[in-house]
Amino acid sequence: MPKYLVQANYVGEGVKGLLKEGGTSRRAAAEKLVKSLGGALEAFYYAFGETDAYIIAELPDNASMASLALTVSASGAVTAKTTVLMTPEEVDEAAKKAPSYRPPGQ
């Protein structure tokens, strides 16, 4: 199952909700959301700096991840950036492929 890194930031009412409900409550909500799409929450960490939370989740496919991201973004309480994660074996597989490509201007 594909893995995704989500970098989330609480905004507006989301910050107020986090203060009211606490961090473990938000992790539980994230886990429920991921499970509702057939996935599993692997990690959920809060952090200092530009990003409030780092989440690693397994989901069945990109459409499931897109559904999750759209749902969270539509709340207006959280902004999120998603990165598809790859295993070393997937990189090995990619390196073995021989695509045909011409760089611009050549």
Phi, psi and omega in degrees: 000134180298148177249148182226142172257125177246125175255114188244147175229131176278137179228149175050241182297336178296321178294316179298319178296320178297316178298321182287315188267335181089165183292320183293328177295319179291324176297317179298321179294320178295318179297318179296318179299312181298315179297326181295342178257012177084017183249191180220138176274118182269320182207149177212113181230139170270156183211160169276161173105208185292333184245132181280323184215142174245126185232133172244126182225148171259132177225156185300327186193175180297325179297322178294319179294320178297320177299316178299311183297318178297318180297313181294315181295324180296339179293333183075358183263347184216141167250149185215148174238131183247136176235128175284129180261145180236147176279161174302325179294323177294323177294319176302315180298318179296320181294335181279344180285153182233076180288156177266124184212139174239120177296154178303138177079005180243000000 
